């Protein structure tokens, strides 16, 4: 019985050491990500491609429901605002509630459509917060026209 208990404790300790080593690896990976973070601004000067856009639609409710299309008279200021978004800090493993509540759908001349949140972007498999200039005054009115129906 003592031998079995000793074996069991040894296995548990081995698993504990293995878990500690994984955390050390995560710290090394995080350091590498920090080094990469500094070069992301050169590689990705803007999160959104703002050339050749034909329409922009905002969706609330995590991208669900009925969107609100940006009127032509506000397209230029919304495009300028979207162009200001850049990569910020790496997000924690667990995203806070409410992240990416608002989504933007951009349609381009070639028919390509992208839809993504306004809070995060994933680059090379790593998710980062994104940040941009202050939203134009028309943004609140546009988003207020979204609904779940």
Residue pairs with C-beta under 8 A, 6 or more apart in sequence:
30 90
33 90
33 126
34 90
36 124
36 126
37 87
37 89
37 90
37 128
40 87
40 123
40 128
41 86
41 87
43 123
44 86
44 87
44 123
45 86
46 82
46 83
46 84
46 85
46 86
47 85
47 86
47 87
47 121
47 130
47 132
48 82
48 83
48 85
48 104
48 106
49 106
49 108
49 114
50 79
50 80
50 82
50 83
52 108
52 109
52 110
53 75
53 79
53 106
53 107
53 108
53 109
54 107
54 108
54 109
55 69
55 70
55 106
55 107
56 69
56 70
56 75
56 78
56 79
56 82
56 104
56 105
56 106
56 107
57 67
57 68
57 69
57 70
57 104
57 105
57 107
58 67
58 68
58 70
58 102
58 103
58 104
58 105
58 139
58 142
58 143
58 146
59 65
59 66
59 67
59 68
59 102
59 103
59 104
59 105
59 115
59 146
60 101
60 102
60 143
60 146
60 147
61 101
61 146
61 148
62 100
62 101
62 103
62 117
63 100
63 103
63 115
63 117
64 148
65 146
65 147
65 148
65 149
66 146
66 147
66 148
66 149
67 105
67 146
68 142
68 143
68 144
68 145
68 146
70 78
70 142
71 142
74 136
74 138
74 142
77 136
77 138
78 136
78 138
78 139
78 142
80 136
81 132
81 133
81 135
81 136
81 139
82 104
82 106
82 132
84 132
84 133
85 118
85 130
85 131
85 132
86 130
86 131
86 132
87 121
87 123
87 128
87 130
88 128
88 129
88 130
88 131
89 128
89 129
90 126
90 127
90 128
90 129
91 99
91 120
91 127
91 128
91 129
95 120
95 127
99 117
99 119
99 120
100 116
100 117
100 118
100 119
100 120
101 117
101 119
102 117
102 118
102 119
102 143
103 115
103 116
103 117
103 118
104 115
104 116
104 117
104 118
105 113
105 114
105 115
106 113
106 114
106 115
107 113
118 130
118 132
119 129
119 130
120 127
120 128
120 129
120 130
121 127
121 128
121 130
122 128
